[in-house]
């Protein structure tokens, strides 16, 4: 069983099942949940921003909010580490997977279809295609 489980999460509604699944696995097998939140660069958030880095204070605030959310949501006995990294989501997830060397990646899906999927792409699909470790996808709740 994997000692480290990487869970990329955006903290949007519907993303929590992947984290819950990974936590349940780690509770049964031991190990650590590596929670990864990717902050898109400013130009990915708004077309009016010029390409460049998101202000450090913004990333710091996001990290604080994510840490508070996880401390409320996760059982106290579960070992986890929070990583907040700026970048393009799929590429950053794959880079962090290479750096952290998890035994498994657990990622939620959005269930987009048709034009929405064509225009927005699928982060989960890109992670599956580029990952060097097994990837478990968890669909959103119905």
KATAMO-V648956 format. One line per field, one symbol per residue. ss: DSSP state (@ for helix, = for strand, . for the rest). phi: phi as a letter, one per 40 degrees, with the letter a starting at -180 (. if undefined). psi: psi as a letter, one per 20 degrees, with the letter a starting at -180 (. if undefined). A space follows every 50 residues. Layout:
ss = ???
phi = ???
psi = ???
This chain:
ss = ...=====.......@@@@@@@@@@@@@@..========..@@@@..... .....@@@@@@@@@@@@@@@@@@......=======..@@@@@@@@@@@@ ...=====.....@@@@@@@..@@@@@@@@...=====....
phi = .ccbbcbcabgcdgccdcccccccccccbghbcccbbccccdcccacccc diccddcccccccccccccccccccccccabbbbbcicdccccccccccc fccabbbcbcgcbgcdccccgbcdcccdcbcbbdbbbbcccc
psi = qphpopnpqijqpiihhgggggghghhhiraqpoppppoqqhihhphiqq paqqqhhghgggggggggghhhhqqhippqqppoqqapgghhghghhggh lriqpopqqhkqrchghggiaoggghgghiqjrqpppprqq.
